[in-house]
Amino acid sequence: MKNLRKALAVAVAAVALCTTFATPAHAGRGSFAYRVDGWFEVFEIHDPEDGRCYNTLQGEAHGPANHTDRVAVLHRGTDCHDGAIVTFVEPGQWAPDHFGSVRFLVR
């Protein structure tokens, strides 16, 4: 009986761990667009993951337009260092700022 209880406890713990790690990341809906000097095209991030840091492509970006349902936090450099926040761009808004990375948050 003791072995059965231990086996059952291990099985329950394994199922709990599997469902915890298999949970998909939450993502915003929509796109976030920006420009980079020297490039004619507009770069976009579609359905960004909550809390994930996105570095801009090809250097410093400008003119972000937030068409997601999340708040975009613009950072001066790469890798979204908290000490270098440029501004917050609300859903449906744009900003004239230059930035190097962006993170999306649920408000």
C-alpha positions in Angstrom: 0.0 0.0 0.0 2.9 2.4 0.8 4.4 1.7 -2.6 1.1 2.4 -4.3 0.8 5.8 -2.5 4.4 6.7 -3.4 3.8 5.8 -7.0 0.6 7.7 -7.1 2.2 10.8 -5.6 5.1 10.6 -8.1 2.6 10.3 -11.0 0.5 13.3 -9.8 3.7 15.4 -9.4 4.9 14.5 -12.9 1.5 15.4 -14.4 1.5 18.7 -12.5 5.1 19.5 -13.8 4.2 18.6 -17.3 1.1 20.8 -17.4 3.0 23.7 -15.8 5.8 23.7 -18.4 3.6 22.9 -21.3 1.4 26.0 -20.8 1.8 28.3 -23.9 3.1 31.8 -23.4 0.5 34.5 -23.5 0.8 36.8 -26.5 -0.6 40.1 -27.5 -2.7 40.4 -30.6 -1.8 42.7 -33.5 1.5 44.1 -34.8 4.1 46.6 -33.7 5.8 48.5 -36.6 8.9 50.6 -36.7 11.5 52.0 -39.2 15.2 51.9 -39.3 17.3 54.6 -40.9 18.7 53.5 -44.3 15.9 50.9 -44.9 12.8 51.6 -47.0 10.8 48.8 -45.5 8.8 48.9 -42.3 9.7 46.2 -39.8 7.0 44.5 -37.8 6.6 42.2 -34.8 3.3 40.2 -35.0 1.5 38.9 -31.9 4.3 39.6 -29.5 4.8 37.4 -26.4 4.1 39.1 -23.1 7.3 40.1 -21.3 9.7 39.0 -24.0 12.4 41.4 -25.2 12.6 42.1 -28.9 15.8 43.8 -30.2 15.3 45.9 -33.3 16.7 44.7 -36.5 19.6 46.5 -38.1 20.3 49.0 -35.4 18.4 51.9 -33.7 14.8 52.2 -34.7 12.4 55.1 -34.7 8.7 56.0 -35.3 7.1 53.0 -33.5 3.4 52.4 -34.1 1.8 50.1 -31.6 -1.1 48.2 -33.2 -1.2 45.5 -30.4 -3.4 45.2 -27.4 -0.4 45.5 -25.1 1.7 48.4 -23.8 5.0 48.6 -25.6 8.0 49.6 -23.4 10.8 51.1 -25.5 14.4 50.8 -24.3 17.3 52.9 -25.4 19.7 50.0 -26.1 19.4 46.3 -26.8 18.2 43.6 -24.4 15.6 45.7 -22.6 17.7 47.0 -19.8 15.3 48.6 -17.2 17.5 51.6 -16.5 17.3 52.7 -20.1 13.5 53.0 -20.7 12.7 55.6 -23.3 8.9 55.7 -23.2 5.7 53.6 -23.0 3.6 53.4 -26.1 -0.1 52.6 -25.4 -2.1 50.3 -27.7 -3.2 52.2 -30.8 -0.6 55.0 -30.3 2.7 55.9 -32.0 5.8 57.7 -30.7 8.6 59.8 -32.3 11.3 58.3 -30.1 14.4 56.3 -31.1 14.9 52.9 -29.4 16.9 49.7 -29.5 14.6 47.1 -28.0 11.0 46.7 -27.0 9.1 44.6 -24.4 5.3 44.1 -24.3 3.3 44.2 -21.1 -0.3 43.6 -20.1 -1.7 46.5 -18.3 
